[in-house]
Amino acid sequence: MVLLPMTSSVEDQNDFASFNVYPNPATDIINVEMEGLEGNLIQKINMIDAQGKVTLSQTMNPNNTQIDVSGLNTGLYILEYMNGENRYYKKVMLNK
């Protein structure tokens, strides 16, 4: 049996240094900036609510994108960034 290391939080899983999300907390728009991406991979963002449901999904612009979160409820979300098979996470708070 192989044991894999466990992480204590979503932030621990984010080893992609050039992955920025702002403002946080947000109200209507979230800016997502990524640097050093591999251009030929599909890049996608998911917003996941506290129940684990994907509430928003969008394909990314390689360098910068804005996400309209005005239709989402107030609360804590996990922003999941996918670049090919790699996944990175950030906590995002929405205040309405």
N, C-alpha and C positions, 0 to 999 in steps of 0.2 A: 504494500500500500504506500502511495506517495502522498505526503502532506504538503499542501501549498500554503505559503504565508497568508495570513489573514490581515486585512487592513482595518483600521478602527473607524474610518470615516470616508466619505466620498472624496474629500480633499486629498486624502492620502493616495488615491488612485490617479490623481492628476499629475503626471510627470512631464507634461508638455508645457515647457516654461513660457512659450509665447502664445498663450491662449488666454485672452483677456475678455471679460464680460463687464459692461458698465452701461448705465448706472446700476448700482445694486445697493439698496432696493430700487426697484423700477416701478413705473406706473403704466406707460403706454408703449414705449419702445425700448428694446435692449440692443445695444451695439455689441457685436462679437467680432474680435480681431484675432487672426491667426497669422503667424509668420512661419516660413520655412516648410510650407506644405508641398507634398508631392503632387504636381499638377495633373497627373493622369488618373488619380483616384477619385471616386465619387465621394463628395463631401456632403454631409447631412447633419442637421440639428434636430433634436427632439426635445420638447419640454415635457417632463414627466411630473405628475402631481404626487401628493403625499400617499395616494392609494396605489401608485405604480402605473397609472394609466397615462399613455401618451396623449397629451391634450393638444399638441401642436407639432407639426413636422414640416421641415422645409429644406430644400437643397441650398447649398452655400455658394457664395461668391468666394473665389480663392483667397482674397486678402482682407475683405471687410464686408460685413453684412449687417443690416438692421432687421430685427425681428419685431413684428407688431404683436404685442402681447395684450393689447387693449381688450380683447375678447375673453381673456382668462380671468378667473376669480382671484381675489386676494389670497395670498398664502405662500408657502415655501414650495419651490419646485427644484428639480434637478435638471440642469441643461446638459444634455448628452451630445457630444460632438463626435461624429464618426468620420474617419478618414481611411477608406479602404477597410481593413480588418481591425484597425486601431480605434479604441473608444476612450474618450476623455470626458470628465465630469466637472461641473461647477454647481454650487448651490446658488439659487437666485430667489430673492424675496420680492414678491409683487405686493404693492400697497396701492389700493384704489381710493 
